[in-house]
Amino acid sequence: MASPTLTPAAVDHLAGRSLVLRVSPRHGCCGGRALLPVAEVGPPAQPDEYDIVQAGEVTCFVDPRLTDAVAGWTVDSIGFGRWRRLHLDGAHGIDPARGVDHRHV
């Protein structure tokens, strides 16, 4: 199972903590819905529901709907000081009506 690429800034931001790659539902103003992949500092609340991969020394908990797509993604840290956050590059929203198409996640 492949893992995402983590930049040195992301590894520094995680500071020894794990990474969670999950799907976040987003709702539009007119009733639309999309599933957006997001990167967060982990571990998740229910780790047994995630696939686990190693990216160097970082343990990544990956939503099973995203496992096949993470190899092409880069996790970075953006922002300044205490306003830094993780940024997921290479991932795209998922239309929940069509399911997960790993070529466009």
Secondary structure, 3 states (H helix, E strand, C coil): CCCCEECHHHHHHHCCCCEEEEEEEEECCCCCEEEEEEEEECCCCCHHHCEEEEECCEEEEECCCCCCCHHHCEEEEECCHHHCEEEEECCCCECCCCCCCCCCC
